[in-house]
Amino acid sequence: MRATLRILGTLVVTALLTYPLWAPQWGAGVLGEILIVPFPGNLAIVVGFFALVALYCGALHRLARRVGMARPASVWWMFAIPYNFIEDFFIIERVGAALGDHASAGVTRAWRRLGYGWCAAQLVSLLPGKVGLLGGMLAIVLWVVHWALTATTMRRLG
C-alpha cells in the first residue's frame, strides 16, 4: 500500500510540476516563478534554497539519530525530486514515531502536525495561480517553524 501511494503520489506530483508543458494556459508554474528573477539571481535562489534544505535535512538526521530511528540517513530522500514531495510525509512519520519514545506527547504531536502541515502546503504550492503561491508561502512558514521546533527539541533532549 505504501509503495502504491508513493508511486501514484509521485506521478501526480510529476504532472503538477510539468503542467506548464501540457497546460500552458494555467501559467508558468514553479519554474516560471524562479525565472522571473534574471540570472544569476535565479541561480542564487535555487542554490540557496537547496542549501537550506541540506541544513534542514542535517537537523532532521541528527534528531533521527538521537532518538534511535532506524535508517536515519533516509531523511536525505528530501532531495529526490519529484519523489520527495510524497516521501516527506513518510520521513515525518518515521522521525515522529521515534521521537515519541523520547519527547512528551505534546511536543511530538506539535512536531508531527507542523511537519505534515508543511508537507501538505508544499503539495498545494504545485497548483497553478494564487492558490499555489499561497500554498508555497504557507509551506515555507511552516517549514521554518518546524525546523525551529526540531532544533529546540534536540536541545531539550540533550
PyMOL commands that place a pseudoatom at each C-alpha (Angstrom):
pseudoatom trace, name=CA, resn=MET, resi=1, chain=A, elem=C, hetatm=0, pos=[0.000, 0.000, 0.000]
pseudoatom trace, name=CA, resn=ARG, resi=2, chain=A, elem=C, hetatm=0, pos=[2.779, 2.456, 0.904]
pseudoatom trace, name=CA, resn=ALA, resi=3, chain=A, elem=C, hetatm=0, pos=[4.642, 1.694, -2.316]
pseudoatom trace, name=CA, resn=THR, resi=4, chain=A, elem=C, hetatm=0, pos=[1.465, 2.267, -4.339]
pseudoatom trace, name=CA, resn=LEU, resi=5, chain=A, elem=C, hetatm=0, pos=[0.861, 5.576, -2.557]
pseudoatom trace, name=CA, resn=ARG, resi=6, chain=A, elem=C, hetatm=0, pos=[4.446, 6.654, -3.223]
pseudoatom trace, name=CA, resn=ILE, resi=7, chain=A, elem=C, hetatm=0, pos=[4.221, 5.752, -6.918]
pseudoatom trace, name=CA, resn=LEU, resi=8, chain=A, elem=C, hetatm=0, pos=[0.790, 7.272, -7.536]
pseudoatom trace, name=CA, resn=GLY, resi=9, chain=A, elem=C, hetatm=0, pos=[1.642, 10.362, -5.490]
pseudoatom trace, name=CA, resn=THR, resi=10, chain=A, elem=C, hetatm=0, pos=[4.875, 10.868, -7.396]
pseudoatom trace, name=CA, resn=LEU, resi=11, chain=A, elem=C, hetatm=0, pos=[3.011, 10.574, -10.692]
pseudoatom trace, name=CA, resn=VAL, resi=12, chain=A, elem=C, hetatm=0, pos=[0.550, 13.281, -9.574]
pseudoatom trace, name=CA, resn=VAL, resi=13, chain=A, elem=C, hetatm=0, pos=[3.427, 15.498, -8.403]
pseudoatom trace, name=CA, resn=THR, resi=14, chain=A, elem=C, hetatm=0, pos=[5.199, 14.987, -11.731]
pseudoatom trace, name=CA, resn=ALA, resi=15, chain=A, elem=C, hetatm=0, pos=[2.035, 16.001, -13.576]
pseudoatom trace, name=CA, resn=LEU, resi=16, chain=A, elem=C, hetatm=0, pos=[1.748, 19.144, -11.436]
pseudoatom trace, name=CA, resn=LEU, resi=17, chain=A, elem=C, hetatm=0, pos=[5.413, 20.041, -11.895]
pseudoatom trace, name=CA, resn=THR, resi=18, chain=A, elem=C, hetatm=0, pos=[5.099, 19.695, -15.659]
pseudoatom trace, name=CA, resn=TYR, resi=19, chain=A, elem=C, hetatm=0, pos=[1.715, 21.362, -16.245]
pseudoatom trace, name=CA, resn=PRO, resi=20, chain=A, elem=C, hetatm=0, pos=[3.368, 24.358, -17.964]
pseudoatom trace, name=CA, resn=LEU, resi=21, chain=A, elem=C, hetatm=0, pos=[4.302, 21.923, -20.753]
pseudoatom trace, name=CA, resn=TRP, resi=22, chain=A, elem=C, hetatm=0, pos=[0.849, 20.366, -21.244]
pseudoatom trace, name=CA, resn=ALA, resi=23, chain=A, elem=C, hetatm=0, pos=[-1.427, 23.151, -19.933]
pseudoatom trace, name=CA, resn=PRO, resi=24, chain=A, elem=C, hetatm=0, pos=[0.432, 26.443, -20.515]
pseudoatom trace, name=CA, resn=GLN, resi=25, chain=A, elem=C, hetatm=0, pos=[-2.813, 28.380, -20.103]
pseudoatom trace, name=CA, resn=TRP, resi=26, chain=A, elem=C, hetatm=0, pos=[-2.594, 27.588, -16.358]
pseudoatom trace, name=CA, resn=GLY, resi=27, chain=A, elem=C, hetatm=0, pos=[0.607, 29.578, -16.002]
pseudoatom trace, name=CA, resn=ALA, resi=28, chain=A, elem=C, hetatm=0, pos=[4.355, 29.087, -15.830]
pseudoatom trace, name=CA, resn=GLY, resi=29, chain=A, elem=C, hetatm=0, pos=[4.449, 27.068, -12.610]
pseudoatom trace, name=CA, resn=VAL, resi=30, chain=A, elem=C, hetatm=0, pos=[7.227, 26.962, -10.049]
pseudoatom trace, name=CA, resn=LEU, resi=31, chain=A, elem=C, hetatm=0, pos=[9.997, 27.113, -12.632]
pseudoatom trace, name=CA, resn=GLY, resi=32, chain=A, elem=C, hetatm=0, pos=[8.381, 30.150, -14.226]
pseudoatom trace, name=CA, resn=GLU, resi=33, chain=A, elem=C, hetatm=0, pos=[8.347, 31.906, -10.868]
pseudoatom trace, name=CA, resn=ILE, resi=34, chain=A, elem=C, hetatm=0, pos=[12.066, 31.270, -10.457]
pseudoatom trace, name=CA, resn=LEU, resi=35, chain=A, elem=C, hetatm=0, pos=[12.760, 32.579, -13.967]
pseudoatom trace, name=CA, resn=ILE, resi=36, chain=A, elem=C, hetatm=0, pos=[11.099, 35.921, -13.112]
pseudoatom trace, name=CA, resn=VAL, resi=37, chain=A, elem=C, hetatm=0, pos=[14.371, 36.800, -11.392]
pseudoatom trace, name=CA, resn=PRO, resi=38, chain=A, elem=C, hetatm=0, pos=[17.111, 37.212, -14.023]
pseudoatom trace, name=CA, resn=PHE, resi=39, chain=A, elem=C, hetatm=0, pos=[20.312, 35.176, -13.999]
pseudoatom trace, name=CA, resn=PRO, resi=40, chain=A, elem=C, hetatm=0, pos=[22.387, 34.929, -11.805]
pseudoatom trace, name=CA, resn=GLY, resi=41, chain=A, elem=C, hetatm=0, pos=[19.792, 35.865, -9.191]
pseudoatom trace, name=CA, resn=ASN, resi=42, chain=A, elem=C, hetatm=0, pos=[17.573, 32.908, -10.043]
pseudoatom trace, name=CA, resn=LEU, resi=43, chain=A, elem=C, hetatm=0, pos=[20.543, 30.565, -9.716]
pseudoatom trace, name=CA, resn=ALA, resi=44, chain=A, elem=C, hetatm=0, pos=[21.356, 32.058, -6.321]
pseudoatom trace, name=CA, resn=ILE, resi=45, chain=A, elem=C, hetatm=0, pos=[17.748, 31.479, -5.208]
pseudoatom trace, name=CA, resn=VAL, resi=46, chain=A, elem=C, hetatm=0, pos=[17.834, 27.819, -6.257]
pseudoatom trace, name=CA, resn=VAL, resi=47, chain=A, elem=C, hetatm=0, pos=[21.276, 27.155, -4.758]
pseudoatom trace, name=CA, resn=GLY, resi=48, chain=A, elem=C, hetatm=0, pos=[20.309, 28.996, -1.576]
pseudoatom trace, name=CA, resn=PHE, resi=49, chain=A, elem=C, hetatm=0, pos=[17.081, 27.028, -1.249]
pseudoatom trace, name=CA, resn=PHE, resi=50, chain=A, elem=C, hetatm=0, pos=[18.846, 23.691, -1.672]
pseudoatom trace, name=CA, resn=ALA, resi=51, chain=A, elem=C, hetatm=0, pos=[21.479, 24.770, 0.854]
pseudoatom trace, name=CA, resn=LEU, resi=52, chain=A, elem=C, hetatm=0, pos=[18.690, 25.451, 3.352]
pseudoatom trace, name=CA, resn=VAL, resi=53, chain=A, elem=C, hetatm=0, pos=[17.139, 22.055, 2.572]
pseudoatom trace, name=CA, resn=ALA, resi=54, chain=A, elem=C, hetatm=0, pos=[20.537, 20.450, 3.239]
pseudoatom trace, name=CA, resn=LEU, resi=55, chain=A, elem=C, hetatm=0, pos=[20.793, 22.225, 6.600]
pseudoatom trace, name=CA, resn=TYR, resi=56, chain=A, elem=C, hetatm=0, pos=[17.244, 21.151, 7.473]
pseudoatom trace, name=CA, resn=CYS, resi=57, chain=A, elem=C, hetatm=0, pos=[17.981, 17.539, 6.462]
pseudoatom trace, name=CA, resn=GLY, resi=58, chain=A, elem=C, hetatm=0, pos=[21.097, 17.673, 8.628]
pseudoatom trace, name=CA, resn=ALA, resi=59, chain=A, elem=C, hetatm=0, pos=[18.984, 18.782, 11.591]
pseudoatom trace, name=CA, resn=LEU, resi=60, chain=A, elem=C, hetatm=0, pos=[16.453, 16.000, 10.929]
pseudoatom trace, name=CA, resn=HIS, resi=61, chain=A, elem=C, hetatm=0, pos=[19.268, 13.480, 10.523]
pseudoatom trace, name=CA, resn=ARG, resi=62, chain=A, elem=C, hetatm=0, pos=[20.751, 14.473, 13.887]
pseudoatom trace, name=CA, resn=LEU, resi=63, chain=A, elem=C, hetatm=0, pos=[17.338, 14.248, 15.557]
pseudoatom trace, name=CA, resn=ALA, resi=64, chain=A, elem=C, hetatm=0, pos=[16.634, 10.887, 13.911]
pseudoatom trace, name=CA, resn=ARG, resi=65, chain=A, elem=C, hetatm=0, pos=[19.969, 9.516, 15.174]
pseudoatom trace, name=CA, resn=ARG, resi=66, chain=A, elem=C, hetatm=0, pos=[19.403, 10.990, 18.633]
pseudoatom trace, name=CA, resn=VAL, resi=67, chain=A, elem=C, hetatm=0, pos=[16.016, 9.290, 19.017]
pseudoatom trace, name=CA, resn=GLY, resi=68, chain=A, elem=C, hetatm=0, pos=[17.221, 5.990, 17.551]
pseudoatom trace, name=CA, resn=MET, resi=69, chain=A, elem=C, hetatm=0, pos=[15.250, 5.989, 14.318]
pseudoatom trace, name=CA, resn=ALA, resi=70, chain=A, elem=C, hetatm=0, pos=[16.083, 3.075, 12.037]
pseudoatom trace, name=CA, resn=ARG, resi=71, chain=A, elem=C, hetatm=0, pos=[17.938, 4.312, 8.932]
pseudoatom trace, name=CA, resn=PRO, resi=72, chain=A, elem=C, hetatm=0, pos=[18.267, 7.980, 9.937]
pseudoatom trace, name=CA, resn=ALA, resi=73, chain=A, elem=C, hetatm=0, pos=[20.040, 8.760, 6.655]
pseudoatom trace, name=CA, resn=SER, resi=74, chain=A, elem=C, hetatm=0, pos=[16.703, 8.182, 4.882]
pseudoatom trace, name=CA, resn=VAL, resi=75, chain=A, elem=C, hetatm=0, pos=[15.807, 11.814, 5.671]
pseudoatom trace, name=CA, resn=TRP, resi=76, chain=A, elem=C, hetatm=0, pos=[18.080, 12.766, 2.758]
pseudoatom trace, name=CA, resn=TRP, resi=77, chain=A, elem=C, hetatm=0, pos=[15.420, 11.452, 0.359]
pseudoatom trace, name=CA, resn=MET, resi=78, chain=A, elem=C, hetatm=0, pos=[14.133, 15.043, 0.577]
pseudoatom trace, name=CA, resn=PHE, resi=79, chain=A, elem=C, hetatm=0, pos=[16.468, 15.734, -2.332]
pseudoatom trace, name=CA, resn=ALA, resi=80, chain=A, elem=C, hetatm=0, pos=[14.920, 13.104, -4.634]
pseudoatom trace, name=CA, resn=ILE, resi=81, chain=A, elem=C, hetatm=0, pos=[12.689, 15.336, -6.758]
pseudoatom trace, name=CA, resn=PRO, resi=82, chain=A, elem=C, hetatm=0, pos=[9.792, 14.656, -7.542]
pseudoatom trace, name=CA, resn=TYR, resi=83, chain=A, elem=C, hetatm=0, pos=[9.643, 11.610, -5.259]
pseudoatom trace, name=CA, resn=ASN, resi=84, chain=A, elem=C, hetatm=0, pos=[10.390, 13.763, -2.211]
pseudoatom trace, name=CA, resn=PHE, resi=85, chain=A, elem=C, hetatm=0, pos=[7.037, 15.551, -2.258]
pseudoatom trace, name=CA, resn=ILE, resi=86, chain=A, elem=C, hetatm=0, pos=[5.346, 12.326, -1.121]
pseudoatom trace, name=CA, resn=GLU, resi=87, chain=A, elem=C, hetatm=0, pos=[8.290, 10.783, 0.731]
pseudoatom trace, name=CA, resn=ASP, resi=88, chain=A, elem=C, hetatm=0, pos=[8.469, 13.838, 3.010]
pseudoatom trace, name=CA, resn=PHE, resi=89, chain=A, elem=C, hetatm=0, pos=[5.255, 12.661, 4.709]
pseudoatom trace, name=CA, resn=PHE, resi=90, chain=A, elem=C, hetatm=0, pos=[6.841, 9.272, 5.416]
pseudoatom trace, name=CA, resn=ILE, resi=91, chain=A, elem=C, hetatm=0, pos=[10.008, 10.918, 6.729]
pseudoatom trace, name=CA, resn=ILE, resi=92, chain=A, elem=C, hetatm=0, pos=[7.943, 12.982, 9.168]
pseudoatom trace, name=CA, resn=GLU, resi=93, chain=A, elem=C, hetatm=0, pos=[6.042, 9.835, 10.142]
pseudoatom trace, name=CA, resn=ARG, resi=94, chain=A, elem=C, hetatm=0, pos=[9.207, 7.812, 10.860]
pseudoatom trace, name=CA, resn=VAL, resi=95, chain=A, elem=C, hetatm=0, pos=[11.085, 10.528, 12.743]
pseudoatom trace, name=CA, resn=GLY, resi=96, chain=A, elem=C, hetatm=0, pos=[7.927, 11.436, 14.659]
pseudoatom trace, name=CA, resn=ALA, resi=97, chain=A, elem=C, hetatm=0, pos=[7.365, 7.820, 15.698]
pseudoatom trace, name=CA, resn=ALA, resi=98, chain=A, elem=C, hetatm=0, pos=[10.918, 7.580, 17.042]
pseudoatom trace, name=CA, resn=LEU, resi=99, chain=A, elem=C, hetatm=0, pos=[10.596, 10.994, 18.687]
pseudoatom trace, name=CA, resn=GLY, resi=100, chain=A, elem=C, hetatm=0, pos=[7.503, 9.805, 20.529]
pseudoatom trace, name=CA, resn=ASP, resi=101, chain=A, elem=C, hetatm=0, pos=[9.668, 7.467, 22.587]
pseudoatom trace, name=CA, resn=HIS, resi=102, chain=A, elem=C, hetatm=0, pos=[11.810, 10.379, 23.839]
pseudoatom trace, name=CA, resn=ALA, resi=103, chain=A, elem=C, hetatm=0, pos=[9.710, 13.560, 23.964]
pseudoatom trace, name=CA, resn=SER, resi=104, chain=A, elem=C, hetatm=0, pos=[6.404, 14.460, 25.556]
pseudoatom trace, name=CA, resn=ALA, resi=105, chain=A, elem=C, hetatm=0, pos=[3.194, 13.662, 23.726]
pseudoatom trace, name=CA, resn=GLY, resi=106, chain=A, elem=C, hetatm=0, pos=[2.541, 17.395, 23.252]
pseudoatom trace, name=CA, resn=VAL, resi=107, chain=A, elem=C, hetatm=0, pos=[5.930, 18.085, 21.685]
pseudoatom trace, name=CA, resn=THR, resi=108, chain=A, elem=C, hetatm=0, pos=[5.680, 15.018, 19.465]
pseudoatom trace, name=CA, resn=ARG, resi=109, chain=A, elem=C, hetatm=0, pos=[2.140, 15.930, 18.369]
pseudoatom trace, name=CA, resn=ALA, resi=110, chain=A, elem=C, hetatm=0, pos=[3.155, 19.539, 17.556]
pseudoatom trace, name=CA, resn=TRP, resi=111, chain=A, elem=C, hetatm=0, pos=[6.275, 18.329, 15.736]
pseudoatom trace, name=CA, resn=ARG, resi=112, chain=A, elem=C, hetatm=0, pos=[4.246, 15.932, 13.598]
pseudoatom trace, name=CA, resn=ARG, resi=113, chain=A, elem=C, hetatm=0, pos=[1.437, 18.407, 12.863]
pseudoatom trace, name=CA, resn=LEU, resi=114, chain=A, elem=C, hetatm=0, pos=[3.861, 21.103, 11.750]
pseudoatom trace, name=CA, resn=GLY, resi=115, chain=A, elem=C, hetatm=0, pos=[5.742, 18.551, 9.652]
pseudoatom trace, name=CA, resn=TYR, resi=116, chain=A, elem=C, hetatm=0, pos=[2.622, 17.228, 7.962]
pseudoatom trace, name=CA, resn=GLY, resi=117, chain=A, elem=C, hetatm=0, pos=[1.452, 20.817, 7.550]
pseudoatom trace, name=CA, resn=TRP, resi=118, chain=A, elem=C, hetatm=0, pos=[4.484, 21.943, 5.568]
pseudoatom trace, name=CA, resn=CYS, resi=119, chain=A, elem=C, hetatm=0, pos=[4.363, 18.712, 3.533]
pseudoatom trace, name=CA, resn=ALA, resi=120, chain=A, elem=C, hetatm=0, pos=[0.705, 19.321, 2.610]
pseudoatom trace, name=CA, resn=ALA, resi=121, chain=A, elem=C, hetatm=0, pos=[1.257, 23.012, 1.886]
pseudoatom trace, name=CA, resn=GLN, resi=122, chain=A, elem=C, hetatm=0, pos=[4.202, 22.040, -0.320]
pseudoatom trace, name=CA, resn=LEU, resi=123, chain=A, elem=C, hetatm=0, pos=[1.814, 19.954, -2.428]
pseudoatom trace, name=CA, resn=VAL, resi=124, chain=A, elem=C, hetatm=0, pos=[-0.639, 22.867, -2.634]
pseudoatom trace, name=CA, resn=SER, resi=125, chain=A, elem=C, hetatm=0, pos=[2.261, 25.041, -3.848]
pseudoatom trace, name=CA, resn=LEU, resi=126, chain=A, elem=C, hetatm=0, pos=[2.319, 22.994, -7.043]
pseudoatom trace, name=CA, resn=LEU, resi=127, chain=A, elem=C, hetatm=0, pos=[-1.165, 24.147, -8.027]
pseudoatom trace, name=CA, resn=PRO, resi=128, chain=A, elem=C, hetatm=0, pos=[-1.472, 26.952, -10.552]
pseudoatom trace, name=CA, resn=GLY, resi=129, chain=A, elem=C, hetatm=0, pos=[-2.201, 30.548, -9.684]
pseudoatom trace, name=CA, resn=LYS, resi=130, chain=A, elem=C, hetatm=0, pos=[-2.702, 32.291, -6.384]
pseudoatom trace, name=CA, resn=VAL, resi=131, chain=A, elem=C, hetatm=0, pos=[-3.629, 29.076, -4.574]
pseudoatom trace, name=CA, resn=GLY, resi=132, chain=A, elem=C, hetatm=0, pos=[-0.203, 27.674, -5.413]
pseudoatom trace, name=CA, resn=LEU, resi=133, chain=A, elem=C, hetatm=0, pos=[1.562, 30.876, -4.368]
pseudoatom trace, name=CA, resn=LEU, resi=134, chain=A, elem=C, hetatm=0, pos=[-0.274, 30.966, -1.043]
pseudoatom trace, name=CA, resn=GLY, resi=135, chain=A, elem=C, hetatm=0, pos=[0.449, 27.269, -0.532]
pseudoatom trace, name=CA, resn=GLY, resi=136, chain=A, elem=C, hetatm=0, pos=[4.133, 27.910, -1.162]
pseudoatom trace, name=CA, resn=MET, resi=137, chain=A, elem=C, hetatm=0, pos=[4.269, 30.806, 1.292]
pseudoatom trace, name=CA, resn=LEU, resi=138, chain=A, elem=C, hetatm=0, pos=[2.469, 28.733, 3.941]
pseudoatom trace, name=CA, resn=ALA, resi=139, chain=A, elem=C, hetatm=0, pos=[4.799, 25.791, 3.282]
pseudoatom trace, name=CA, resn=ILE, resi=140, chain=A, elem=C, hetatm=0, pos=[7.865, 27.955, 3.857]
pseudoatom trace, name=CA, resn=VAL, resi=141, chain=A, elem=C, hetatm=0, pos=[6.481, 29.426, 7.094]
pseudoatom trace, name=CA, resn=LEU, resi=142, chain=A, elem=C, hetatm=0, pos=[5.503, 26.007, 8.462]
pseudoatom trace, name=CA, resn=TRP, resi=143, chain=A, elem=C, hetatm=0, pos=[8.836, 24.533, 7.357]
pseudoatom trace, name=CA, resn=VAL, resi=144, chain=A, elem=C, hetatm=0, pos=[10.817, 27.228, 9.200]
pseudoatom trace, name=CA, resn=VAL, resi=145, chain=A, elem=C, hetatm=0, pos=[8.696, 26.820, 12.339]
pseudoatom trace, name=CA, resn=HIS, resi=146, chain=A, elem=C, hetatm=0, pos=[9.108, 23.030, 12.128]
pseudoatom trace, name=CA, resn=TRP, resi=147, chain=A, elem=C, hetatm=0, pos=[12.857, 23.440, 11.750]
pseudoatom trace, name=CA, resn=ALA, resi=148, chain=A, elem=C, hetatm=0, pos=[12.935, 25.697, 14.829]
pseudoatom trace, name=CA, resn=LEU, resi=149, chain=A, elem=C, hetatm=0, pos=[10.919, 23.128, 16.803]
pseudoatom trace, name=CA, resn=THR, resi=150, chain=A, elem=C, hetatm=0, pos=[13.328, 20.420, 15.632]
pseudoatom trace, name=CA, resn=ALA, resi=151, chain=A, elem=C, hetatm=0, pos=[16.289, 22.456, 16.939]
pseudoatom trace, name=CA, resn=THR, resi=152, chain=A, elem=C, hetatm=0, pos=[14.510, 23.212, 20.229]
pseudoatom trace, name=CA, resn=THR, resi=153, chain=A, elem=C, hetatm=0, pos=[13.599, 19.559, 20.666]
pseudoatom trace, name=CA, resn=MET, resi=154, chain=A, elem=C, hetatm=0, pos=[17.211, 18.498, 20.058]
pseudoatom trace, name=CA, resn=ARG, resi=155, chain=A, elem=C, hetatm=0, pos=[18.388, 20.917, 22.749]
pseudoatom trace, name=CA, resn=ARG, resi=156, chain=A, elem=C, hetatm=0, pos=[15.800, 19.599, 25.212]
pseudoatom trace, name=CA, resn=LEU, resi=157, chain=A, elem=C, hetatm=0, pos=[16.809, 16.017, 24.542]
pseudoatom trace, name=CA, resn=GLY, resi=158, chain=A, elem=C, hetatm=0, pos=[20.372, 16.962, 25.427]
for i in range(1, 158): cmd.bond("trace and resi %d" % i, "trace and resi %d" % (i + 1))
show_as sticks, trace
zoom trace
